[in-house]
């Protein structure tokens, strides 16, 4: 997927034909819009203070007014980042955007004057120049918000977020700007635990900022469950909630209904941006450092039996969507039984002697750095499993239905379960249960420092006794 916007008519046509539409991410463009507004505010504030100094004393650049700008900027941006000056609503509503920016200006001006007064340095600065600068800044920033709103209407067709409405037998919803799909027409079944069915649903949910499901009360629990597993902001329509004016629901006045909020993605945009930045830096650096080792491993595999160097297998990723995961091939070429149903054992005859060395040192996992750079995996997250993986005699999701919820984040090259020593074959159901608990614990308590700590701890468990 790229960051370009899709054609809504094309997406609707694909949905009617039962083909998951290629919906482009708008979140990336919103992030660039926020950055654009932030940089614009920086330039406009500096320009306002420089203009005020020139208008008062005819000096350009005026040293004291420029110094005032430097003192004001960090205060302004601290307040602006926390009062929704750069937010989705600010992109959609010019009046709200101007109000938030004005509030940030007033509060930052008051705080700066308080600090200067307390430090007994306020006499060094001109009150007239400061007031003039704030007035010019208000006009410039307000104008920038009106211009930004106009550009958004032209460029984004007044749609700053992707909203998907899934009709599954509930009340009809006509929500402006939303894409509508009918569950029965495109075979979306929230009760199915089939990985391919969940993959299909996941592709409909891909890059959607919000998913609204209209279904009978009997199906609400099923849809709530599957939306939680997908890691999206999900809502289930409730006519009763709208009639009663319930608190904590999303009201759509134009559509005459309300929806119960039943799920939220585990990470906000800022957290995802931080996590993605960490992944790119670590994966890019890892590839640079480990390229010689990977070339030697690839040569050894090729010389051993002449078979393919890489083993590519579809695994379950974020949102329960399937993706091709890369590993160095460690088993004999052309053998059956590599779907995950049979885990590798200590004396597995399928594993080559080169493969045994690669597995024991975790070198066989290094090609997954490419998966990280491609955006399919993360450095840290729940490990992706093969579709046919068994815990005892049961498929993983048959042991615990919460298994699908571990896919609300991207799968990881390493994870909390791995650094706790929970690796190797899942011979009993309990082997999966303890790993699942670790994965859900990681998702619930994510922070960057924990990712860094897990990545460092991984270095000490690369060679492990349960690597077969």
N, C-alpha and C positions, 0 to 999 in steps of 0.2 A: 504494500500500500504506500502511496505517496501522500504528500500533504495537500495536493490540489483538491479542489472541491468537485464533487460529483454533480452530474446533471440530475436534478430531482425527478424529472420526467423519465429519464432512462432508468433510474433506480426503481421507480414505481413499476415500470414495465417489466423489469427483471423480477421484481417481487411477485407480480401477477402471474408470471410464467413459471414460478416455483424455483427460480434461480436466486441464491443469496446475492443481493446487490453489492457492488463494489462501492461502499460508502467511505468517502475520504474523511480523514480525521480533521475536525475543526478545532480540536484542543490545541494542536500545534500552532495554528494560525492565531488563536486567541492569545497564546503565550507571546508570539511575536507582536501582536497588537499592544499587549501590556508593556512590553519592552519599548516599543515605539513611543507610547505615551510617556513612559518614564524618562526616556532620553529627551523627548520634546519638552517636558516640564523642566528638565535640567537646563536646557538651552534658553527657554523662555524666562526662567527666573534670573539667570545671569544677565540676559539682555535687559530685563526690567530694571535691575539695579544699576547697570552701566548707563542706561538711558536716563535714569533719575539723577545720577551724578553729573551727567553732561548737561541736563536741563537746569540743574541748580547752580552749578559753578562753571559750566563750560569746559570741564576737564574730562577727557576720555583717554584711557580708562581712569576713573576716579578711584584712588587707592582705598579710601575709607568705605565707600559704598560697595566696592568689590569685596572688601574684607567682611562686611555685613552679609553679603550673599554667601560667602564661604561658611560663615557661622550658621546661617539659616538653613542651608541645603540639607545637612544630615538630620536636623530636627524635622524638617518638612517631610522628607522621604520616610523617616521612621513612622511618623503619624499616618502618612498616606498609605503605606503598606499594610497598616492595621485597621484602617477605617473604610476599606473597600473602595478606595480611590481607583485602584486597578483591579477591577472585578468584572464578571460577566454582566451584571446589571449596569455597570458603568458603560459598557459597550452598547447596551440595548436602549438606555434611557439617558439622553443628553442632559435633562434637568437633574437627574440623580447624580450624574458624573460631575456637573458643575458644582452642585451642592457639596459633594464630598471633597472636591479639590479646594473649594472656598473654605470649608471647615478646617482642612489641613493647613491652609495658609494662615487663618486667624489664630489657631491654637499654637502653631509654630512661632508666629510673630509675638504672641503673648509670652510664651516660654523664653524666647530669646531676650525680650526686654526685661523679663524678671531676672534672668541670669546676669545680664549686663548691669542692672540696678544693684543686685546683690554683690557683684564684684566691684562696684563703684567705678565702672568704666563707661557708663551710658553717656556721660558728657562728651566723650570722644567722638560720638557719632551724631549726625544731623537727624533730628526728628522729622524735619520736612522731607529730606531725601528718602528716609525710610518709608514714610507714609506714601510718598509719590511712587516709590518702587513697588509697594504692595498694591497700589491701585492699578499700575501698569500691568503687574503680574496677573491680577484678577482678570483684566480685560483680555490679555494674551492667552491665558490658560482656558478661559471660557470659550474664546474663539476656536482654540485647538480642539475642544470637546465637540463643538458644533460641526467643525470640519471632519473630525473623526467619525461622527455619527453619519454624516452624509456619505463619506467614503465606504463605510460598512454597508450602508443600504445599497450602494451601487455594486460593490465588489462581492458581497455575501448575500445579496438579494434579501436583506433584512433577516437573515437566519444565522444567528451566531452559535447555535447548538444543534446537534443532530438528535431528533426525538423520534423514536419508533413506537408506534401503537400496534399492539398485537390483539386482534379481535378473536376471541375464542368462546363465543356464545354469550357474552355479556352485553350490556347496553351499548348502543352505537355511540361512537365519539367522533366528532368532526373538529379536530384541533388544527388550527391554521399552522402551516409550515411543517407538520409532522408527516412521516411516511407510515402508511397503513399496510399491514399484511394480515391476512386471515389464516389462522393457524391450520384449519382443516385443508385449505387449498394448497398450502405449501408443506403439509405433513410435519407440523411442529407439535410434539407431544411432551408436555412437562413431566409425565409419569414414567417416561422411558428411561432406562438405565443403560441403554445400548450406547457405547462410545461413539459410534458413527452418527446416531440420531442426535446426541449431545453436541457433536462436532458441527452438524448442520445448523442447529439452533445457535451455537456459538458464532457461526459465520454471519448470521443475521444480526447478532448483537454487536459485532465488531465495530469499533469506533462510534458507537452510539453513546451520547452523553446522558440520555435518559430513556428508559424503556417503560412504557405504560401498558399494562395488560388489562383487558376487559373480559371478564369470565364470570361464570356462575359462582356463587359462594362455595360450592363443593370443590371447586378447582383452585381456590385461592391459595390454599396451603401448598399444593403442588407447584404452582407458579412462584410462590414466595421462595420455596426451597430451591428451585432451579435458578432463579435470579440471584440468590445469595451465592450459589456455586459459581455463577458466571462472573462475579465480582463487578457488577454494574450497579448504577443507581436505578433501582427498580421500584415501580409503584403498581398497586393493584386497585382498580377502580372500585369504589364503594358508593352506591347510591344512598345508602342509609347514612353514611358519614356526611354526605353533602346535605341531606335533609335535616340532620340533627345539628349541623354546624360544628362538627367535631374539631377538637384542637389537635394539631400534630399531623394533619393531612394537607395535601396540596390541593388547592381549589382552582378549578379552571372555569371561571365565570363565563367565558365565551362559549364553552361547550356545555355549560349547565350541569357540571358534575364535579366530584372530588375523587381523589385517589389516595389510598393508604400507602405511605412510604414503607416498603417492606425490606429494602436492602440498600446498602451504600457500598461503593467500592472501598476497599480497605485503606487506600492511600489517596490523598488529595493530589492536585496537580503539582504543587510545589514539592511534595515528598517524592512523587514519581520522577520529577525532573532531577532531583538530587540523586535518587537511586540510579537513574539512567546515566547520569554523568559519572557516577562511581563505576558503573559497569563498563562504560566505554573506555575510561582511563585505565582500569585494571586489565581488561581484556586486550586492549591495544598494546599496553606494556608487556603483558604476558606473552603475546604472540611474538613481539620483537625479541624477548629474552629466550623463549623456548623454541624458536624456529630451528636452530641446529639440532636440538634433541628430536624434534618432530621429523626432520629430514632423515636422521639416522634410523628412527623407528620405521618410517615409511620404506626406506631401503631394505631394512631387515625383513619386513613382512613380504616385500616383493621378491626378494631373493629366496625366501623359504619355500614358497610353492607357486609363485608366479600369479597368484590370485589378486583380486582388488585390494588396495591398501585400506580404503575406508569401508566401514560398515554403516549403512544408513537405514534407520528404522523409524517409523512413525511413532511418536510418543504423544501423550496428552499434555497440552500446554495451557497457557492462561485462557480463561473462559471456556475450558474444556474443548478448545480447538486443537486439532492434530497438527503436528509439524514434523519435518524430517530432522532427526537428531543424528549428529555425526560422531563416530567413534573410530579409533583404529581397529581394524579387524583382528580379533584375537582367537577366533575359531577357524577350523578348517574350511576351505572354500567349498561352496555348493552343498553344504550339509543341511538337512531339514531341522526343524525344531528350534528355530531362533526367534519365535514370536513372543518369548517371555514366559510361556506356560511352564517351561522347565528351567529353573535357575541353575547357573553354573555351580557345580560342586567341587570339593577339594581335588578329587581325582577324575574330573570330567574328561572323557576321552575326546570330546569335541575341541577342547582348547589346545592350541599348539604350544610348543615350548617357548617360542617368542611371545605368544599371547599371554602365557602365564606370567612372564616377567613384566609385561606391560600392565597387566591387571594388578599385580602385587605392588607396583610403584605408582599406580594411577595415571601412568603416561597415556593409557588408552583413552582417557577422557579429554585430553588436550584439544582435539579438533572441535570440541564444543565451545571453545573460545570464539569460533566463527559464528556459532549460533547466538552467542551473546552480542557480537557486533551486528548481526542481522536483526536483532531485536526480538528473537524468539525465546531467548533464555536470559537469565540474570546471573551474576557471579554468585549471589546467595539467594536461596529460595528452596521450596520443596523440590526434591529430586524427581524428574519425570520418569514414569514407569511405562513398561511395554503393555500393550492392550491385554495380552493374555496372561499377565502376571498372576500367580496364585499365592494365597496365604493358606497353607494347609491344602485343603481340597476346594477352596472357594476363590472366586475372583475377588480382587481387592474391594470393589464397591459392594459386594455381597456381604462382606464382613461388617462394614460400617458405612451407612449411606452418607455420613459426613465426609467420606473420602473425596467426593466431588468438590467439596468446599475448599480443599487445599489448592485448587486451581484458580482461585481468585487473584493470585499473584503469578508472575512469570516463574517457571521452574528454574532451579538454580544449578550451577556447576557444583556447588557444595551447599550444605544447609545445616540447621541446628541439629537435626537427627544424626547427620554424618559425624559431626565433631563430638557427639555424645557416644560415638561408637556403635550406633544402630545401623549396621551395614550388612551386606551379604545376603544370603538366601533367606526367604521368609518361609521357614518350614512349618511354623505354627501361626495361628491367627493372632496370637499375642505379639508376634514379631512385627506384624503390621500395625497393631493397635498402638504400641508405644511410639512407633515412627509417626503415625498420624497425629498423635497427641503433640509431639514435638513440632510438627509442621503447623498445626493450628495455633500453637503457642507463639511460634515465630510470626505468623501473620497478624495475630492480635496485638503483638507488642513490637512492631517494627520500628527501628530508628537506625540512622546511618551508623552510629557508633557500634551498634550490635552487628551490623553487616561487616564492619571493619574487624571487629573482634573475631567473628566467625571465620573470616578469610584468613586471619593470622593463625588461628587455632588449627585451620585446615592444613597448614604447612607441617604440622607435627603429627598428622595422621595420614599423610599421603601413602606411606608404607604401612599396611595393616594386615593382621593375620586372617581376617575374614574376606580378603580379596582372592577369589578363586578364578 
